[in-house]
């Protein structure tokens, strides 16, 4: 069996893992990034997730660093439209950034065993989809797997779901082309009561949620798989949009059978949604499915207990920390069967963003293993805190912070828990949008 020695191994090449790998490699570490799928980017590429939810306050960008560089590259290549982006351009940018940083990347591989000694992880064994095993010894490991797969296998303490153990709803994204946005805009202008109050007919990028009247009519005519609203956002290119409307409720995301069931649920919804859009939604008369995500959009599954458990109260109070390394402003956003039943009050709500909160470095360090960083969807948080911090720009910043912290720990010969947050703050390069 092939055996390797690295400074740091990052498990999961989603947006957070990519940022962690780039930061670690730029910090001089011999870095290995291991990914289960055949490309990098996770939910931001294979999952077709769009847009980048709010990462700014006024004209100030709260997340800079590597994420800011990626935004600039997307824009230069024509792959950015305000806060929406093209998934295929994003893949190209990620691969270029990883190559330039000197990250070693292995795809189609998953961990199968984690070897520990006391409070330290010594090595891990992986296997490729071709059945080839390899073992990697490293000074540090970073779990960016989304489902806390690596930490779970190591025996770290894990949280899952809400107080009753129920996960957030899962969503399968898809993109549509052939849309006439002039008709969409005119429809919003003439029928504002048919949309959420925050929807504008003349935005920089069309972000549209509503069609309450059309959904009511369609349900009366036999459409039985529709949610209470139809939501899409314009993408770069001609007449393209990303649809974020499907939901599979009550399924455990870390269970392979239930996860597969969620895919089946959402595929049936996509089929009906597309027929609904063509028949009922003005501007979609000639629309067609462009592509369907190859991975399910899992909002929340397993989370790792860290040195600090970030909470919903931290979000609500806009809490700042002495070891704060990530700034964010997106609020608590829990997708459940009850929360997706849209009331008249829900329709009239317009989000207000007045301040930011911070995520501390302690929430990115395992409480059980001194050489294990945790980043992205599996970072240390409670259910409601996680629902706010799970968005792509925020987890990108977590990744950069975690990779930078490991680099600082190794270069200074100190434990990860003693790294000074001021040395690795991800928002130093934030600036204006």
C-alpha positions in Angstrom: 0.0 0.0 0.0 1.2 3.5 -0.9 2.2 5.5 2.2 2.7 9.3 2.2 3.9 11.9 4.7 2.4 15.4 4.6 2.3 18.5 6.8 -1.5 18.7 6.5 -4.3 16.6 4.9 -7.6 18.3 4.1 -10.6 16.0 3.7 -13.2 17.5 1.3 -12.6 19.9 -1.6 -15.8 21.9 -1.3 -15.5 25.7 -1.1 -14.3 25.6 2.5 -11.7 22.8 1.8 -10.4 24.5 -1.3 -9.9 27.7 0.7 -8.2 25.8 3.5 -5.8 24.0 1.1 -4.8 27.2 -0.7 -4.2 29.0 2.6 -2.1 26.1 4.0 -0.1 25.7 0.9 0.6 29.4 0.6 1.8 29.2 4.2 4.5 26.8 3.1 2.9 23.6 4.1 3.1 20.3 2.1 -0.6 20.1 1.6 -2.8 17.2 0.4 -6.5 17.8 -0.5 -8.6 14.6 -0.8 -12.0 14.7 -2.5 -14.7 12.0 -2.9 -16.1 13.4 -6.2 -14.5 14.0 -9.6 -14.1 17.7 -9.3 -13.6 20.4 -6.7 -16.0 23.0 -5.3 -18.7 20.7 -3.8 -22.0 22.5 -3.4 -20.7 25.6 -5.2 -19.9 23.7 -8.4 -21.3 20.1 -8.5 -24.2 21.2 -6.3 -25.1 24.3 -8.5 -25.8 26.3 -5.4 -26.4 30.0 -6.1 -26.1 32.8 -5.3 -23.4 33.9 -2.8 -25.7 35.0 0.1 -24.9 38.2 1.8 -21.3 38.7 2.6 -21.2 42.5 2.8 -22.6 45.4 4.9 -23.2 48.6 2.9 -20.2 48.9 0.7 -17.9 46.9 2.9 -17.1 43.3 2.0 -16.9 41.1 5.1 -15.0 38.3 3.5 -11.8 39.0 1.5 -8.6 37.1 1.1 -8.8 34.1 -1.2 -12.5 34.5 -1.6 -11.9 38.1 -2.9 -9.4 36.8 -5.4 -11.9 34.2 -6.6 -14.5 36.8 -7.1 -12.1 38.9 -9.2 -11.2 35.9 -11.3 -14.8 35.0 -11.9 -15.5 38.6 -13.0 -12.5 38.7 -15.3 -13.7 35.5 -17.0 -17.3 36.7 -17.3 -18.5 34.2 -14.7 -19.9 36.7 -12.1 -23.1 38.6 -12.2 -23.4 40.6 -9.0 -23.5 37.8 -6.4 -24.5 35.0 -8.8 -21.8 33.0 -10.6 -21.3 30.3 -13.2 -20.5 26.9 -11.7 -18.3 25.7 -14.6 -16.2 28.9 -14.6 -15.9 28.4 -10.9 -14.3 25.0 -11.4 -11.7 26.4 -13.7 -10.8 29.2 -11.2 -10.6 26.7 -8.3 -8.3 24.3 -10.1 -6.0 27.2 -11.2 -5.8 28.6 -7.7 -5.0 25.1 -6.2 -2.3 24.5 -8.9 -0.7 27.9 -8.4 -0.6 27.4 -4.6 1.1 24.0 -5.0 -1.7 21.9 -3.5 -1.5 18.1 -4.1 -5.0 17.0 -5.1 -6.4 13.5 -5.2 -10.0 13.0 -6.4 -12.4 10.0 -6.2 -11.1 9.0 -2.8 -12.6 8.7 0.7 -11.2 7.9 4.2 -11.8 4.4 5.4 -9.9 4.4 8.7 -8.4 7.0 11.0 -5.5 6.1 13.3 -5.3 8.0 16.6 -2.9 8.1 19.6 -4.5 9.7 22.7 -5.7 13.2 21.7 -3.8 13.2 18.4 -4.5 11.8 14.9 -1.5 10.0 13.5 -2.6 9.0 10.1 -5.5 8.0 7.9 -6.1 5.3 5.3 -8.0 6.2 2.2 -9.3 4.2 -0.8 -10.0 5.4 -4.3 -13.0 4.6 -6.4 -10.7 2.2 -8.4 -10.1 0.2 -5.2 -6.5 1.6 -4.6 -5.7 2.1 -0.9 -3.2 4.7 0.4 -2.2 5.8 3.9 -1.2 9.4 4.8 0.7 10.4 7.9 0.4 14.1 8.8 1.0 16.6 11.5 -2.4 18.1 11.1 -5.8 17.1 9.5 -8.6 19.4 8.5 -12.2 18.0 8.2 -13.9 19.9 5.4 -16.1 16.9 4.5 -19.4 18.7 5.1 -20.8 15.6 6.9 -18.0 15.5 9.5 -17.0 12.1 8.0 -13.4 12.2 9.1 -14.1 13.5 12.6 -16.9 10.9 13.0 -14.5 8.1 12.0 -11.8 9.4 14.4 -14.2 9.2 17.3 -14.7 13.0 17.9 -17.9 14.1 19.6 -20.6 14.9 17.1 -23.8 16.9 17.1 -26.6 16.3 14.6 -29.9 18.0 13.8 -32.0 20.1 16.1 -33.0 19.3 19.6 -35.0 16.3 18.3 -32.2 15.2 15.9 -34.0 16.4 12.8 -31.9 17.8 10.0 -32.7 20.8 7.9 -34.5 20.1 4.6 -32.3 19.1 1.6 -32.5 20.7 -1.8 -31.5 19.6 -5.3 -30.6 22.6 -7.4 -31.0 22.9 -11.1 -30.3 25.5 -13.8 -32.7 26.6 -16.5 -32.0 28.4 -19.8 -34.3 30.1 -22.4 -35.8 32.6 -20.0 -37.2 36.0 -21.1 -36.2 38.2 -18.1 -37.9 41.2 -19.7 -41.2 39.4 -19.2 -40.3 38.3 -15.7 -39.5 41.9 -14.8 -42.7 43.3 -16.2 -44.7 40.6 -14.4 -43.1 41.7 -11.0 -43.8 45.3 -11.8 -47.5 44.7 -12.5 -48.1 42.1 -9.8 -45.9 43.0 -6.8 -48.4 41.3 -4.3 -47.7 38.0 -6.1 -44.0 38.1 -4.8 -42.1 38.4 -1.6 -41.8 42.1 -0.7 -38.0 42.1 -1.2 -38.3 41.1 -4.9 -37.5 44.0 -7.3 -38.4 44.3 -11.0 -35.2 46.2 -11.8 -32.3 44.8 -9.7 -28.7 44.3 -10.8 -29.4 40.6 -10.9 -32.9 39.1 -11.0 -33.6 37.3 -7.7 -37.3 36.2 -7.7 -39.4 34.4 -5.2 -43.2 34.1 -5.2 -45.7 33.2 -7.9 -48.3 32.5 -5.1 -51.2 32.9 -7.5 -49.8 30.5 -10.1 -48.9 27.9 -7.5 -52.5 28.0 -6.1 -53.9 27.5 -9.6 -51.5 24.8 -10.5 -52.3 22.8 -7.3 -56.0 23.1 -8.2 -55.1 21.5 -11.5 -53.2 18.5 -10.1 -49.7 19.7 -9.4 -49.0 18.0 -6.1 -45.2 18.4 -5.7 -44.9 22.2 -5.6 -43.6 24.2 -2.6 -45.4 27.4 -1.4 -43.2 29.5 -3.7 -41.0 29.4 -6.8 -37.5 30.9 -6.4 -34.8 31.5 -8.9 -31.9 33.8 -9.5 -30.4 35.0 -12.7 -27.0 33.6 -13.8 -24.3 34.9 -16.0 -25.1 34.4 -19.7 -28.3 34.8 -21.7 -31.6 33.9 -20.2 -30.2 31.6 -17.5 -31.2 31.0 -13.9 -30.5 28.8 -10.9 -33.7 27.3 -9.3 -33.6 26.9 -5.5 -37.1 25.5 -4.8 -37.1 21.7 -4.2 -37.2 20.4 -0.6 -37.0 17.0 0.9 -38.1 17.1 4.5 -37.6 14.7 7.5 -34.7 12.8 6.1 -31.3 12.2 7.8 -28.6 13.5 5.6 -25.9 11.3 7.0 -27.9 8.1 6.2 -27.0 6.9 2.7 -30.5 5.4 2.1 -32.3 8.5 3.3 -30.0 10.8 1.4 -30.7 8.7 -1.7 -34.4 9.0 -1.0 -34.1 12.8 -0.9 -32.6 12.7 -4.4 -35.6 10.7 -5.6 -38.0 13.1 -3.9 -36.3 16.2 -5.5 -36.0 14.7 -9.0 -39.7 14.2 -9.1 -40.2 17.8 -7.9 -37.8 19.1 -10.6 -39.8 17.3 -13.3 -43.0 18.9 -12.1 -41.5 22.3 -11.4 -40.3 22.6 -14.9 -43.7 21.8 -16.3 -45.2 24.3 -13.9 -42.8 27.0 -14.9 -43.4 26.6 -18.7 -47.1 26.5 -18.2 -47.7 29.1 -15.6 -44.7 31.4 -15.1 -44.4 34.4 -17.5 -41.0 34.5 -19.2 -40.5 30.7 -18.9 -42.6 29.7 -21.9 -39.5 28.6 -23.9 -37.4 27.6 -20.9 -35.7 24.2 -20.5 -33.6 22.4 -17.9 -29.9 23.1 -18.6 -28.5 20.8 -15.9 -29.3 19.2 -12.6 -26.9 19.2 -9.7 -24.9 15.9 -9.3 -24.8 16.2 -5.5 -27.6 16.9 -3.1 -27.7 20.3 -1.4 -27.4 19.2 2.3 -27.9 22.2 4.6 -26.9 20.5 7.8 -26.0 17.0 8.9 -23.2 16.2 11.4 -21.3 18.9 13.2 -18.1 18.5 15.3 -17.8 19.6 18.9 -15.0 22.3 19.0 -13.4 24.3 21.7 -16.3 26.7 21.4 -19.8 25.9 20.2 -21.0 28.8 18.0 -24.7 29.6 18.7 -27.8 31.2 17.4 -27.5 33.6 20.3 -24.1 34.7 19.0 -25.8 35.5 15.7 -28.7 37.4 17.2 -26.5 39.5 19.5 -23.9 40.1 16.7 -21.3 38.9 19.1 -17.6 39.7 18.6 -14.8 37.5 20.0 -11.2 38.0 21.0 -10.4 35.2 18.7 -12.9 36.1 16.0 -11.5 35.1 12.5 -14.6 35.3 10.3 -17.1 38.1 9.9 -20.6 37.4 8.7 -24.0 39.0 8.6 -26.4 36.4 7.2 -29.2 35.6 9.7 -30.7 32.4 11.1 -32.3 30.5 8.2 -33.8 27.1 9.1 -35.5 25.1 6.3 -38.1 22.9 7.9 -41.5 21.7 6.8 -43.2 24.3 9.0 -40.9 27.2 8.0 -41.6 26.6 4.3 -45.3 27.1 4.8 -45.4 30.7 3.7 -47.8 33.1 5.5 -48.8 36.6 4.5 -46.5 37.9 7.2 -43.6 35.9 5.6 -44.4 37.5 2.2 -44.0 41.0 3.6 -40.7 40.5 5.5 -37.7 42.3 4.1 -34.4 41.3 5.8 -32.4 44.1 7.5 -28.6 43.9 7.9 -27.2 46.4 10.4 -24.2 44.7 12.0 -22.0 41.6 11.7 -21.1 38.8 14.0 -17.8 36.9 14.3 -17.0 33.2 14.3 -14.1 32.4 16.7 -11.1 30.3 15.9 -12.1 28.0 18.8 -15.1 26.9 16.7 -12.7 25.7 14.0 -10.6 23.4 16.3 -11.7 20.0 17.6 -12.3 19.7 21.3 -11.1 16.1 21.2 -8.1 16.1 18.9 -5.4 18.7 19.2 -4.3 18.4 15.6 -7.7 18.4 14.0 -9.2 21.5 12.4 -12.9 21.6 11.5 -14.3 23.9 8.8 -17.3 24.5 6.6 -20.6 22.8 7.2 -19.3 20.6 10.0 -17.8 23.4 12.1 -18.6 23.6 15.9 -22.1 25.1 16.2 -25.5 24.6 17.5 -28.4 24.1 15.1 -29.6 27.7 14.8 -26.1 29.2 14.7 -25.1 26.7 12.0 -28.1 27.8 9.9 -26.7 31.3 9.7 -23.1 30.5 9.2 -23.4 27.7 6.6 -23.5 30.0 3.5 -20.7 29.8 1.0 -18.8 33.1 1.6 -18.8 32.4 5.4 -17.5 28.8 5.1 -14.9 30.0 2.5 -13.6 32.4 5.2 -13.6 29.5 7.7 -11.5 27.5 5.3 -8.9 30.2 4.9 -8.8 30.8 8.6 -8.3 27.1 9.4 -5.6 26.6 6.8 -3.8 29.7 7.9 -4.1 28.6 11.6 -2.5 25.2 10.9 0.3 27.0 8.9 0.9 29.3 11.9 0.9 26.4 14.4 3.5 24.4 12.4 5.8 27.4 11.5 5.8 28.6 15.1 6.0 25.2 16.7 2.9 25.7 18.9 -0.3 23.8 19.3 -3.3 24.8 17.1 -5.1 25.9 20.2 -2.4 28.6 21.0 -2.4 30.2 17.6 -3.2 34.0 17.8 -6.3 35.0 15.9 -4.8 38.3 15.0 -2.2 36.5 12.9 -4.8 34.8 10.6 -7.8 37.1 10.4 -9.4 36.5 7.1 -11.1 39.9 6.7 -7.9 42.0 6.7 -8.1 42.3 2.9 -11.9 42.9 2.9 -12.2 46.4 1.5 -15.2 47.6 -0.6 -17.4 45.7 -3.0 
